[in-house]
Amino acid sequence: MSEVIGTRRLVVQLLLVVVAMFCFGVFVLPPLYDAMCQAFGINGKTAGAYDGAQTVDEARQVRVQFLATNAAGMVWEFKAQNDELEVHPGSSNQMLFVAYNPSDKPMTAQAIPSVSPSKAAAYFHKTECFCFTQQVLQPGERIEMPVRFIVDRDLPADVKHLTLAYTLFDITARKPPVAQATLTQSAP
């Protein structure tokens, strides 16, 4: 009898642990993650479409630095055409990123952007970006990919330097099986 009570008590305790873990993951972890990103200035997501009038603040310049990195397992060469630009808030700007597939097979990639400092991310508007779509490169293919952006005139005055960083991920294996079969059949 005491074994049944002990087993029942253990099952109840384990169920309570599972419920507590679920609640932590759903209700506590996302705001905690956002607070940590804000505190450490990481994972700044860019703002949406630019709704403001395109008046340029000629009296102010902001340095925008560009970083390009590959996620683990990504073999492409990936870099920005230039390391940085000096821009006037409100002006439309462009930077080219170059990708090269040195492998002997077609590959699909997705770039994930991040802006730092995180408080500036809400003022960085991409009007066109290669990160909006997946990039497919054939073996030995090189491509220039533009990002067009506007740094909002309302960017806080103490922000004089922004960093736009991209991490390139190999998502070839995530493509639907039908698409993989089509690629394989069309290969020489």
PyRosetta script that sets phi, psi and omega in degrees:
from pyrosetta import init, pose_from_sequence

init()
pose = pose_from_sequence("MSEVIGTRRLVVQLLLVVVAMFCFGVFVLPPLYDAMCQAFGINGKTAGAYDGAQTVDEARQVRVQFLATNAAGMVWEFKAQNDELEVHPGSSNQMLFVAYNPSDKPMTAQAIPSVSPSKAAAYFHKTECFCFTQQVLQPGERIEMPVRFIVDRDLPADVKHLTLAYTLFDITARKPPVAQATLTQSAP")
pose.set_psi(1, -43.0)
pose.set_omega(1, -178.9)
pose.set_phi(2, -67.9)
pose.set_psi(2, -27.5)
pose.set_omega(2, 176.3)
pose.set_phi(3, -65.8)
pose.set_psi(3, -41.3)
pose.set_omega(3, 179.2)
pose.set_phi(4, -64.2)
pose.set_psi(4, -43.2)
pose.set_omega(4, 179.3)
pose.set_phi(5, -65.1)
pose.set_psi(5, -42.1)
pose.set_omega(5, 178.4)
pose.set_phi(6, -63.4)
pose.set_psi(6, -41.9)
pose.set_omega(6, 178.7)
pose.set_phi(7, -65.6)
pose.set_psi(7, -43.6)
pose.set_omega(7, 178.8)
pose.set_phi(8, -61.0)
pose.set_psi(8, -43.8)
pose.set_omega(8, 179.7)
pose.set_phi(9, -62.6)
pose.set_psi(9, -42.2)
pose.set_omega(9, 179.2)
pose.set_phi(10, -63.4)
pose.set_psi(10, -43.8)
pose.set_omega(10, 179.1)
pose.set_phi(11, -62.0)
pose.set_psi(11, -43.6)
pose.set_omega(11, 179.1)
pose.set_phi(12, -63.0)
pose.set_psi(12, -43.8)
pose.set_omega(12, 179.5)
pose.set_phi(13, -63.3)
pose.set_psi(13, -42.3)
pose.set_omega(13, 179.1)
pose.set_phi(14, -65.3)
pose.set_psi(14, -39.8)
pose.set_omega(14, 176.8)
pose.set_phi(15, -63.8)
pose.set_psi(15, -39.5)
pose.set_omega(15, 176.6)
pose.set_phi(16, -63.7)
pose.set_psi(16, -38.5)
pose.set_omega(16, 176.7)
pose.set_phi(17, -63.7)
pose.set_psi(17, -43.8)
pose.set_omega(17, 178.9)
pose.set_phi(18, -61.4)
pose.set_psi(18, -45.9)
pose.set_omega(18, 178.6)
pose.set_phi(19, -62.6)
pose.set_psi(19, -42.6)
pose.set_omega(19, 178.8)
pose.set_phi(20, -63.0)
pose.set_psi(20, -42.1)
pose.set_omega(20, 178.6)
pose.set_phi(21, -64.5)
pose.set_psi(21, -41.7)
pose.set_omega(21, 178.4)
pose.set_phi(22, -61.2)
pose.set_psi(22, -47.7)
pose.set_omega(22, -179.9)
pose.set_phi(23, -62.1)
pose.set_psi(23, -40.8)
pose.set_omega(23, 177.8)
pose.set_phi(24, -61.1)
pose.set_psi(24, -47.2)
pose.set_omega(24, -178.6)
pose.set_phi(25, -65.2)
pose.set_psi(25, -35.6)
pose.set_omega(25, -176.4)
pose.set_phi(26, -87.3)
pose.set_psi(26, -42.2)
pose.set_omega(26, -171.2)
pose.set_phi(27, -103.6)
pose.set_psi(27, -29.5)
pose.set_omega(27, -174.5)
pose.set_phi(28, -100.8)
pose.set_psi(28, -43.8)
pose.set_omega(28, -173.3)
pose.set_phi(29, -62.4)
pose.set_psi(29, -46.9)
pose.set_omega(29, -179.1)
pose.set_phi(30, -58.9)
pose.set_psi(30, -48.3)
pose.set_omega(30, 177.6)
pose.set_phi(31, -65.5)
pose.set_psi(31, -33.4)
pose.set_omega(31, 177.4)
pose.set_phi(32, -65.0)
pose.set_psi(32, -43.0)
pose.set_omega(32, 177.6)
pose.set_phi(33, -61.2)
pose.set_psi(33, -47.2)
pose.set_omega(33, 178.9)
pose.set_phi(34, -60.7)
pose.set_psi(34, -41.2)
pose.set_omega(34, 179.1)
pose.set_phi(35, -64.6)
pose.set_psi(35, -40.6)
pose.set_omega(35, 178.4)
pose.set_phi(36, -66.9)
pose.set_psi(36, -41.8)
pose.set_omega(36, 177.5)
pose.set_phi(37, -61.4)
pose.set_psi(37, -41.8)
pose.set_omega(37, 178.8)
pose.set_phi(38, -64.3)
pose.set_psi(38, -44.9)
pose.set_omega(38, -177.2)
pose.set_phi(39, -66.6)
pose.set_psi(39, -38.7)
pose.set_omega(39, -176.4)
pose.set_phi(40, -97.5)
pose.set_psi(40, -2.1)
pose.set_omega(40, 177.3)
pose.set_phi(41, 68.3)
pose.set_psi(41, 36.1)
pose.set_omega(41, 179.9)
pose.set_phi(42, -115.6)
pose.set_psi(42, 160.4)
pose.set_omega(42, 174.9)
pose.set_phi(43, 58.8)
pose.set_psi(43, 38.8)
pose.set_omega(43, 177.3)
pose.set_phi(44, -70.7)
pose.set_psi(44, 120.1)
pose.set_omega(44, 178.9)
pose.set_phi(45, -90.3)
pose.set_psi(45, 143.0)
pose.set_omega(45, -178.3)
pose.set_phi(46, -75.2)
pose.set_psi(46, 160.7)
pose.set_omega(46, 179.2)
pose.set_phi(47, -75.3)
pose.set_psi(47, 169.7)
pose.set_omega(47, 179.0)
pose.set_phi(48, -80.0)
pose.set_psi(48, -152.1)
pose.set_omega(48, -178.0)
pose.set_phi(49, -61.0)
pose.set_psi(49, 151.0)
pose.set_omega(49, -178.6)
pose.set_phi(50, -85.4)
pose.set_psi(50, 116.9)
pose.set_omega(50, -177.2)
pose.set_phi(51, -99.1)
pose.set_psi(51, -13.2)
pose.set_omega(51, -174.9)
pose.set_phi(52, -75.3)
pose.set_psi(52, 161.6)
pose.set_omega(52, 174.2)
pose.set_phi(53, -66.2)
pose.set_psi(53, 145.0)
pose.set_omega(53, -177.6)
pose.set_phi(54, -86.8)
pose.set_psi(54, 63.4)
pose.set_omega(54, 172.5)
pose.set_phi(55, -95.2)
pose.set_psi(55, 134.1)
pose.set_omega(55, -174.4)
pose.set_phi(56, -96.5)
pose.set_psi(56, 135.4)
pose.set_omega(56, 175.7)
pose.set_phi(57, -90.3)
pose.set_psi(57, 90.2)
pose.set_omega(57, -177.1)
pose.set_phi(58, -68.6)
pose.set_psi(58, -19.2)
pose.set_omega(58, -176.7)
pose.set_phi(59, -81.5)
pose.set_psi(59, -8.4)
pose.set_omega(59, -174.0)
pose.set_phi(60, -127.9)
pose.set_psi(60, 141.9)
pose.set_omega(60, 175.2)
pose.set_phi(61, -126.3)
pose.set_psi(61, 143.9)
pose.set_omega(61, 177.8)
pose.set_phi(62, -127.5)
pose.set_psi(62, 134.6)
pose.set_omega(62, 178.0)
pose.set_phi(63, -89.3)
pose.set_psi(63, 125.5)
pose.set_omega(63, 177.3)
pose.set_phi(64, -111.6)
pose.set_psi(64, 118.2)
pose.set_omega(64, 179.3)
pose.set_phi(65, -98.2)
pose.set_psi(65, 145.6)
pose.set_omega(65, -178.0)
pose.set_phi(66, -120.0)
pose.set_psi(66, 128.8)
pose.set_omega(66, 177.8)
pose.set_phi(67, -123.3)
pose.set_psi(67, 141.0)
pose.set_omega(67, 177.9)
pose.set_phi(68, -133.6)
pose.set_psi(68, 121.6)
pose.set_omega(68, 179.0)
pose.set_phi(69, -132.4)
pose.set_psi(69, 157.5)
pose.set_omega(69, 176.7)
pose.set_phi(70, -102.5)
pose.set_psi(70, 140.0)
pose.set_omega(70, 172.3)
pose.set_phi(71, -71.2)
pose.set_psi(71, 163.2)
pose.set_omega(71, 178.9)
pose.set_phi(72, -55.3)
pose.set_psi(72, 133.2)
pose.set_omega(72, 177.7)
pose.set_phi(73, 88.9)
pose.set_psi(73, -8.0)
pose.set_omega(73, 179.2)
pose.set_phi(74, -87.1)
pose.set_psi(74, 122.7)
pose.set_omega(74, -174.2)
pose.set_phi(75, -97.5)
pose.set_psi(75, -6.8)
pose.set_omega(75, -177.7)
pose.set_phi(76, -64.7)
pose.set_psi(76, 151.2)
pose.set_omega(76, 166.3)
pose.set_phi(77, -84.6)
pose.set_psi(77, 133.7)
pose.set_omega(77, -173.3)
pose.set_phi(78, -147.4)
pose.set_psi(78, 122.1)
pose.set_omega(78, -179.3)
pose.set_phi(79, -157.1)
pose.set_psi(79, 161.1)
pose.set_omega(79, 174.1)
pose.set_phi(80, -85.2)
pose.set_psi(80, 149.2)
pose.set_omega(80, 179.2)
pose.set_phi(81, -62.9)
pose.set_psi(81, -36.0)
pose.set_omega(81, 176.4)
pose.set_phi(82, -132.4)
pose.set_psi(82, 156.9)
pose.set_omega(82, -179.9)
pose.set_phi(83, -75.5)
pose.set_psi(83, -30.5)
pose.set_omega(83, -177.1)
pose.set_phi(84, -161.0)
pose.set_psi(84, 165.4)
pose.set_omega(84, 175.5)
pose.set_phi(85, -136.6)
pose.set_psi(85, 147.4)
pose.set_omega(85, 168.6)
pose.set_phi(86, -97.5)
pose.set_psi(86, 123.3)
pose.set_omega(86, -176.4)
pose.set_phi(87, -126.7)
pose.set_psi(87, 155.1)
pose.set_omega(87, 172.8)
pose.set_phi(88, -96.6)
pose.set_psi(88, 129.8)
pose.set_omega(88, 176.8)
pose.set_phi(89, -55.2)
pose.set_psi(89, 135.6)
pose.set_omega(89, -179.0)
pose.set_phi(90, 96.0)
pose.set_psi(90, -15.6)
pose.set_omega(90, -179.2)
pose.set_phi(91, -87.5)
pose.set_psi(91, 152.5)
pose.set_omega(91, 176.8)
pose.set_phi(92, -86.9)
pose.set_psi(92, 133.3)
pose.set_omega(92, -175.2)
pose.set_phi(93, -132.7)
pose.set_psi(93, 162.4)
pose.set_omega(93, 178.2)
pose.set_phi(94, -141.9)
pose.set_psi(94, 144.5)
pose.set_omega(94, 171.8)
pose.set_phi(95, -135.8)
pose.set_psi(95, 139.5)
pose.set_omega(95, 176.7)
pose.set_phi(96, -99.5)
pose.set_psi(96, 137.6)
pose.set_omega(96, 172.3)
pose.set_phi(97, -112.9)
pose.set_psi(97, 144.0)
pose.set_omega(97, -177.6)
pose.set_phi(98, -116.7)
pose.set_psi(98, 133.0)
pose.set_omega(98, 177.0)
pose.set_phi(99, -126.1)
pose.set_psi(99, 143.8)
pose.set_omega(99, 179.6)
pose.set_phi(100, -138.6)
pose.set_psi(100, 130.4)
pose.set_omega(100, 178.9)
pose.set_phi(101, -98.0)
pose.set_psi(101, 100.5)
pose.set_omega(101, -179.0)
pose.set_phi(102, -83.4)
pose.set_psi(102, -2.3)
pose.set_omega(102, -176.5)
pose.set_phi(103, -77.7)
pose.set_psi(103, 175.6)
pose.set_omega(103, 179.9)
pose.set_phi(104, -101.4)
pose.set_psi(104, 20.8)
pose.set_omega(104, -180.0)
pose.set_phi(105, -143.2)
pose.set_psi(105, 154.1)
pose.set_omega(105, 175.3)
pose.set_phi(106, -64.3)
pose.set_psi(106, 142.3)
pose.set_omega(106, 179.6)
pose.set_phi(107, -136.0)
pose.set_psi(107, 150.9)
pose.set_omega(107, 176.8)
pose.set_phi(108, -117.1)
pose.set_psi(108, 135.6)
pose.set_omega(108, -178.2)
pose.set_phi(109, -130.9)
pose.set_psi(109, 157.3)
pose.set_omega(109, 174.5)
pose.set_phi(110, -134.6)
pose.set_psi(110, 130.1)
pose.set_omega(110, 178.3)
pose.set_phi(111, -97.6)
pose.set_psi(111, 135.3)
pose.set_omega(111, 178.3)
pose.set_phi(112, -114.1)
pose.set_psi(112, 121.4)
pose.set_omega(112, -177.4)
pose.set_phi(113, -89.6)
pose.set_psi(113, 160.2)
pose.set_omega(113, 174.0)
pose.set_phi(114, -151.9)
pose.set_psi(114, 141.8)
pose.set_omega(114, 178.6)
pose.set_phi(115, -120.3)
pose.set_psi(115, 137.2)
pose.set_omega(115, 173.4)
pose.set_phi(116, -135.0)
pose.set_psi(116, 149.4)
pose.set_omega(116, 1.2)
pose.set_phi(117, -67.6)
pose.set_psi(117, 153.8)
pose.set_omega(117, -173.7)
pose.set_phi(118, -60.8)
pose.set_psi(118, -29.9)
pose.set_omega(118, -179.8)
pose.set_phi(119, -69.2)
pose.set_psi(119, -17.3)
pose.set_omega(119, 179.1)
pose.set_phi(120, -88.5)
pose.set_psi(120, -14.5)
pose.set_omega(120, -175.7)
pose.set_phi(121, -59.0)
pose.set_psi(121, -34.9)
pose.set_omega(121, -179.3)
pose.set_phi(122, -69.1)
pose.set_psi(122, -11.8)
pose.set_omega(122, -177.8)
pose.set_phi(123, -108.4)
pose.set_psi(123, 6.3)
pose.set_omega(123, -179.8)
pose.set_phi(124, -108.0)
pose.set_psi(124, 113.8)
pose.set_omega(124, -174.7)
pose.set_phi(125, -114.0)
pose.set_psi(125, 117.8)
pose.set_omega(125, 174.6)
pose.set_phi(126, -89.7)
pose.set_psi(126, 123.4)
pose.set_omega(126, 178.6)
pose.set_phi(127, -95.1)
pose.set_psi(127, -23.0)
pose.set_omega(127, 173.8)
pose.set_phi(128, -151.6)
pose.set_psi(128, 137.5)
pose.set_omega(128, -177.9)
pose.set_phi(129, -156.6)
pose.set_psi(129, 138.3)
pose.set_omega(129, 174.9)
pose.set_phi(130, -64.6)
pose.set_psi(130, -17.3)
pose.set_omega(130, 179.8)
pose.set_phi(131, -75.6)
pose.set_psi(131, -11.1)
pose.set_omega(131, 178.9)
pose.set_phi(132, -73.5)
pose.set_psi(132, -19.7)
pose.set_omega(132, -177.4)
pose.set_phi(133, -134.4)
pose.set_psi(133, 163.1)
pose.set_omega(133, 175.0)
pose.set_phi(134, -78.8)
pose.set_psi(134, 145.6)
pose.set_omega(134, -179.5)
pose.set_phi(135, -108.7)
pose.set_psi(135, 127.4)
pose.set_omega(135, 178.3)
pose.set_phi(136, -113.4)
pose.set_psi(136, 124.0)
pose.set_omega(136, 177.5)
pose.set_phi(137, -122.9)
pose.set_psi(137, 136.9)
pose.set_omega(137, 175.7)
pose.set_phi(138, -79.4)
pose.set_psi(138, 166.4)
pose.set_omega(138, 178.8)
pose.set_phi(139, -55.9)
pose.set_psi(139, 130.2)
pose.set_omega(139, 178.3)
pose.set_phi(140, 76.1)
pose.set_psi(140, 2.5)
pose.set_omega(140, -177.8)
pose.set_phi(141, -82.5)
pose.set_psi(141, 142.5)
pose.set_omega(141, 177.3)
pose.set_phi(142, -121.6)
pose.set_psi(142, 143.4)
pose.set_omega(142, -178.9)
pose.set_phi(143, -140.9)
pose.set_psi(143, 144.1)
pose.set_omega(143, 171.4)
pose.set_phi(144, -101.4)
pose.set_psi(144, 129.0)
pose.set_omega(144, -174.9)
pose.set_phi(145, -123.2)
pose.set_psi(145, 119.2)
pose.set_omega(145, -178.0)
pose.set_phi(146, -86.0)
pose.set_psi(146, 150.2)
pose.set_omega(146, 165.4)
pose.set_phi(147, -126.1)
pose.set_psi(147, 124.7)
pose.set_omega(147, 177.1)
pose.set_phi(148, -110.1)
pose.set_psi(148, 135.7)
pose.set_omega(148, -172.8)
pose.set_phi(149, -149.8)
pose.set_psi(149, 161.6)
pose.set_omega(149, 175.1)
pose.set_phi(150, -132.1)
pose.set_psi(150, 129.0)
pose.set_omega(150, 170.9)
pose.set_phi(151, -89.8)
pose.set_psi(151, 120.3)
pose.set_omega(151, -174.9)
pose.set_phi(152, -60.6)
pose.set_psi(152, 140.8)
pose.set_omega(152, 177.3)
pose.set_phi(153, -61.8)
pose.set_psi(153, -23.1)
pose.set_omega(153, -178.6)
pose.set_phi(154, -84.1)
pose.set_psi(154, 6.8)
pose.set_omega(154, 176.4)
pose.set_phi(155, -54.1)
pose.set_psi(155, 130.6)
pose.set_omega(155, -179.8)
pose.set_phi(156, -51.6)
pose.set_psi(156, 140.4)
pose.set_omega(156, -174.7)
pose.set_phi(157, -61.6)
pose.set_psi(157, -26.6)
pose.set_omega(157, -178.9)
pose.set_phi(158, -77.4)
pose.set_psi(158, -9.3)
pose.set_omega(158, 178.1)
pose.set_phi(159, -92.0)
pose.set_psi(159, 111.1)
pose.set_omega(159, -179.0)
pose.set_phi(160, -114.9)
pose.set_psi(160, -4.7)
pose.set_omega(160, -177.1)
pose.set_phi(161, -145.0)
pose.set_psi(161, 128.3)
pose.set_omega(161, 176.9)
pose.set_phi(162, -120.9)
pose.set_psi(162, 152.9)
pose.set_omega(162, 172.7)
pose.set_phi(163, -125.3)
pose.set_psi(163, 124.1)
pose.set_omega(163, 173.2)
pose.set_phi(164, -104.5)
pose.set_psi(164, 114.0)
pose.set_omega(164, -177.9)
pose.set_phi(165, -115.1)
pose.set_psi(165, 139.6)
pose.set_omega(165, 174.9)
pose.set_phi(166, -120.4)
pose.set_psi(166, 138.7)
pose.set_omega(166, 169.9)
pose.set_phi(167, -114.8)
pose.set_psi(167, 127.3)
pose.set_omega(167, -176.8)
pose.set_phi(168, -99.2)
pose.set_psi(168, 125.2)
pose.set_omega(168, -177.7)
pose.set_phi(169, -111.5)
pose.set_psi(169, 139.5)
pose.set_omega(169, 173.4)
pose.set_phi(170, -82.2)
pose.set_psi(170, 114.0)
pose.set_omega(170, 179.8)
pose.set_phi(171, -116.2)
pose.set_psi(171, 20.5)
pose.set_omega(171, -178.8)
pose.set_phi(172, -54.2)
pose.set_psi(172, -43.5)
pose.set_omega(172, -176.9)
pose.set_phi(173, -69.3)
pose.set_psi(173, -18.2)
pose.set_omega(173, -178.7)
pose.set_phi(174, -84.5)
pose.set_psi(174, -7.7)
pose.set_omega(174, -179.8)
pose.set_phi(175, -65.7)
pose.set_psi(175, 149.1)
pose.set_omega(175, 179.0)
pose.set_phi(176, -59.7)
pose.set_psi(176, 147.0)
pose.set_omega(176, -178.7)
pose.set_phi(177, -54.8)
pose.set_psi(177, -34.7)
pose.set_omega(177, -179.7)
pose.set_phi(178, -63.0)
pose.set_psi(178, -43.9)
pose.set_omega(178, 179.6)
pose.set_phi(179, -64.3)
pose.set_psi(179, -38.1)
pose.set_omega(179, 178.3)
pose.set_phi(180, -63.3)
pose.set_psi(180, -43.4)
pose.set_omega(180, -179.4)
pose.set_phi(181, -63.5)
pose.set_psi(181, -40.0)
pose.set_omega(181, 179.0)
pose.set_phi(182, -62.7)
pose.set_psi(182, -44.4)
pose.set_omega(182, 178.5)
pose.set_phi(183, -61.3)
pose.set_psi(183, -42.9)
pose.set_omega(183, -177.8)
pose.set_phi(184, -65.6)
pose.set_psi(184, -41.4)
pose.set_omega(184, -179.0)
pose.set_phi(185, -68.4)
pose.set_psi(185, -33.0)
pose.set_omega(185, -177.0)
pose.set_phi(186, -85.8)
pose.set_psi(186, -8.1)
pose.set_omega(186, 179.3)
pose.set_phi(187, -73.1)
pose.set_psi(187, 147.1)
pose.set_omega(187, -179.5)
pose.set_phi(188, -68.9)
pose.dump_pdb("model.pdb")
